[in-house]
């Protein structure tokens, strides 16, 4: 019996899209016995290491936004989006050939718009999987114009969208279904990770995350001499005195689950993995990136995290409230059932109905 074939387009902007897409790709392989092909840009190596045996085809999909530290550089982002959209015709022609040659049965996209147009032209069903769209981000930055209209047109070509928790309205899609958290489950015990860090269970461990989408200078001037906790950072971060995730590590969700607090920009995958592990959060905003309104607002409403300023992150004053922030862990028992549902299996079930 022929295995169904799915082509998954994962955004090039940071690694958060890739992390949640890895979780879903693994489930599609296991539950549906699907053959998964991945198309992505900068996260290609990470996804290939995380999905052994899956064909990962590298190549640019979308520009995201250009960051300057923790703020969007509007002028450079607009220029990148203009150049991106002029490349669409060639991109769509190439993707149509790829989808046709590999006999793809379903296109998934998180949340690259052009593949929906390629799929529509070939008569292949397609679904978006995300908590936001680039249409929202660019309309907020640049207003309604020909560029944002073109992006909206591409999203409207999709057969539907699976909306992850803490999502924006995403009303550019005509057929929308809410699902639970999509995140990679922890694969190791919390104490296994903490022992590797030389910590006991009672010593506070705080994850300080910025995400690779932020500018490399985002933590410049960071005060690291904090009392009362140990800082733990991504492998790419050069922060004196902090413990780094080992280079080459793929299951970074295990390390978040070992922490007592997450201090980070509000990336969906970081938040989802923290919620899944019951780790409270202190989140700093990315200036100009309107997705943050939905993510920070939702976390604060549930009482499992608070917004902190970028200044508080850099000068270390967030740590003055360390005990109070860690105490928010008690509120996880009260969160909405949507956040306790297994969105990975829900997505797989919906996709299975199509395949």
Residue pairs with C-beta under 8 A, 6 or more apart in sequence:
3 33
3 34
3 35
4 32
4 33
4 34
4 35
4 105
4 106
4 355
5 34
5 35
5 36
5 37
5 102
5 103
5 104
5 105
5 106
6 28
6 34
6 35
6 36
6 37
6 104
6 105
6 106
6 107
6 108
6 351
6 355
7 36
7 37
7 38
7 39
7 98
7 99
7 102
7 104
7 106
7 107
7 108
7 115
8 21
8 24
8 25
8 36
8 37
8 38
8 39
8 108
8 109
8 110
9 38
9 39
9 40
9 61
9 107
9 108
9 109
9 110
9 112
9 115
10 17
10 18
10 21
10 38
10 39
10 40
10 43
10 47
10 61
10 110
10 112
11 17
11 18
11 40
11 61
11 62
11 64
11 110
11 111
11 112
12 40
12 41
12 42
12 43
12 60
12 61
12 62
12 63
12 64
13 62
13 63
13 64
13 65
13 213
14 43
14 64
14 211
14 212
14 213
14 267
15 43
15 46
15 211
15 212
15 269
16 211
16 213
16 267
16 268
16 269
16 270
17 43
17 110
17 111
17 130
17 269
18 40
18 43
18 46
18 47
18 50
19 183
19 184
19 252
19 253
19 269
19 273
20 110
20 129
20 164
20 182
20 183
20 184
20 268
20 269
20 272
21 38
21 47
21 110
21 129
22 47
22 50
22 51
22 184
23 182
23 183
23 184
23 185
23 344
24 108
24 129
24 182
24 344
24 347
24 348
25 36
25 38
25 51
25 54
26 51
27 344
27 345
27 347
27 348
28 34
28 36
28 348
28 351
29 36
29 54
31 345
31 348
31 352
32 348
32 351
32 352
32 355
34 355
36 51
36 54
36 55
37 54
37 55
37 56
37 57
37 102
37 104
38 44
38 47
38 48
38 51
38 54
38 55
38 56
38 57
39 56
39 57
39 59
39 61
39 95
39 98
39 115
40 47
40 56
40 57
40 58
40 59
40 61
41 58
41 59
41 60
41 61
41 62
42 212
44 56
44 57
44 58
46 250
47 54
47 56
48 54
48 56
49 248
49 250
50 250
50 251
57 98
61 112
61 114
62 84
62 112
62 113
62 134
63 77
63 80
63 81
63 83
63 84
64 134
64 213
65 72
65 73
65 77
65 137
65 141
65 213
65 288
65 289
66 72
66 73
66 76
66 77
66 80
67 73
67 213
67 214
67 215
67 218
67 286
68 215
69 214
69 215
69 217
69 218
69 220
70 210
70 214
70 215
70 218
70 265
70 284
70 285
70 286
70 287
70 310
71 286
71 287
71 288
72 141
72 286
72 287
72 288
72 289
74 141
74 142
74 288
77 141
78 141
78 142
81 138
81 142
81 147
82 147
85 147
85 150
85 151
88 114
88 117
88 150
91 114
92 114
92 117
92 118
92 121
95 114
95 115
95 118
96 118
96 121
96 122
98 104
99 107
99 118
99 119
99 122
99 124
100 122
104 124
105 124
105 125
105 355
106 124
106 125
106 126
106 127
106 351
106 354
106 355
107 115
107 116
107 118
107 119
107 124
107 125
107 126
107 127
108 126
108 127
108 128
108 129
108 351
109 115
109 116
109 126
109 127
109 128
109 129
109 158
110 128
110 129
110 130
111 128
111 129
111 130
111 132
111 133
111 134
113 133
113 134
113 135
113 151
113 154
113 155
114 154
115 126
116 126
116 128
116 154
116 155
116 157
116 158
117 153
117 154
117 157
119 125
119 126
119 157
119 158
120 126
120 157
125 159
125 354
126 157
126 158
126 159
127 158
127 159
127 160
127 161
127 162
127 350
127 351
127 354
128 155
128 158
128 160
128 161
128 162
128 170
128 173
129 161
129 162
129 164
129 182
129 347
130 161
130 163
130 164
130 167
130 170
131 163
131 164
131 165
131 166
131 167
131 168
131 268
131 291
131 294
131 295
132 167
132 168
132 170
132 268
132 291
132 294
133 151
133 155
133 168
133 170
133 172
133 173
134 151
135 148
135 151
135 152
135 155
135 172
136 168
136 170
136 290
136 291
137 289
137 290
137 291
138 147
138 148
138 151
139 148
140 288
140 290
141 288
142 148
152 172
155 161
155 172
155 173
156 172
156 173
156 174
158 173
159 175
160 173
160 174
160 175
160 176
160 177
161 170
161 173
161 175
161 176
161 177
162 177
162 179
162 346
162 347
162 350
163 170
163 176
163 177
163 178
163 179
164 179
164 181
164 182
164 268
164 272
164 343
165 178
165 179
165 180
165 181
165 272
165 298
165 338
165 339
165 343
166 268
166 271
166 294
166 295
166 298
166 299
167 178
167 294
168 290
168 291
168 294
170 176
177 350
178 338
179 341
179 343
179 346
179 347
179 350
180 338
180 339
180 340
180 341
180 342
180 343
180 346
181 272
181 275
181 276
181 339
181 341
181 342
181 343
182 272
182 343
182 344
182 347
183 253
183 269
183 272
183 273
183 275
183 276
183 343
183 344
184 251
184 253
184 273
185 253
185 276
186 251
186 253
186 254
186 257
186 276
186 277
187 251
187 253
187 254
188 251
188 254
190 201
190 257
190 258
191 201
191 258
193 254
193 255
193 257
193 258
194 200
194 201
194 203
194 205
194 258
197 205
197 230
197 232
197 243
197 258
199 205
199 230
203 229
203 230
204 228
204 229
204 230
204 260
204 261
204 322
204 326
205 229
205 230
205 232
205 258
205 259
205 260
206 229
206 230
206 231
206 232
206 259
206 260
206 261
206 262
206 263
206 319
206 322
207 232
207 233
207 255
207 256
207 259
207 261
207 262
207 263
207 264
207 279
208 219
208 231
208 232
208 233
208 237
208 239
208 242
208 263
208 264
208 313
209 233
209 234
209 262
209 263
209 264
209 265
209 267
209 270
210 218
210 219
210 234
210 237
210 264
210 265
211 264
211 265
211 267
211 270
212 234
212 236
213 267
214 265
214 286
219 237
219 239
219 313
219 314
221 314
222 239
222 313
222 314
222 316
223 314
223 315
223 316
224 231
224 239
224 240
224 241
224 242
224 316
225 241
225 316
226 316
226 319
227 319
228 319
228 322
229 260
229 261
229 319
229 322
230 242
230 243
231 239
231 241
231 242
231 243
232 242
232 243
232 244
232 245
232 255
232 259
233 239
233 242
233 243
233 244
233 245
234 244
234 245
234 252
235 244
235 245
235 246
235 247
235 248
235 249
237 244
245 252
245 255
249 255
253 273
253 276
253 277
256 262
256 270
256 273
256 274
256 277
256 279
257 273
257 276
257 277
257 279
259 279
260 279
260 326
260 329
261 279
261 280
261 281
261 282
261 322
261 325
261 326
262 270
262 274
262 279
262 280
262 281
262 282
262 305
263 281
263 282
263 283
263 284
263 308
263 313
263 318
264 270
264 281
264 282
264 283
264 284
265 283
265 284
265 285
265 286
265 292
266 283
266 284
266 285
266 286
266 291
266 292
266 295
266 296
266 299
267 295
268 291
268 295
271 281
271 283
271 295
271 299
274 280
274 281
274 305
275 304
275 332
275 335
275 339
278 329
278 332
279 329
280 304
280 305
280 325
280 326
280 327
280 328
280 329
280 331
280 332
281 299
281 304
281 305
281 306
281 328
282 305
282 306
282 307
282 308
282 318
282 325
283 292
283 295
283 296
283 299
283 305
283 306
283 307
283 308
284 307
284 308
284 309
284 310
284 312
284 313
285 292
285 296
285 307
285 310
286 292
296 305
296 307
299 305
299 306
300 306
300 307
302 331
302 334
302 335
302 336
302 339
303 328
303 331
303 334
304 328
304 329
304 331
304 332
304 335
305 328
306 325
306 328
308 318
311 317
312 318
318 325
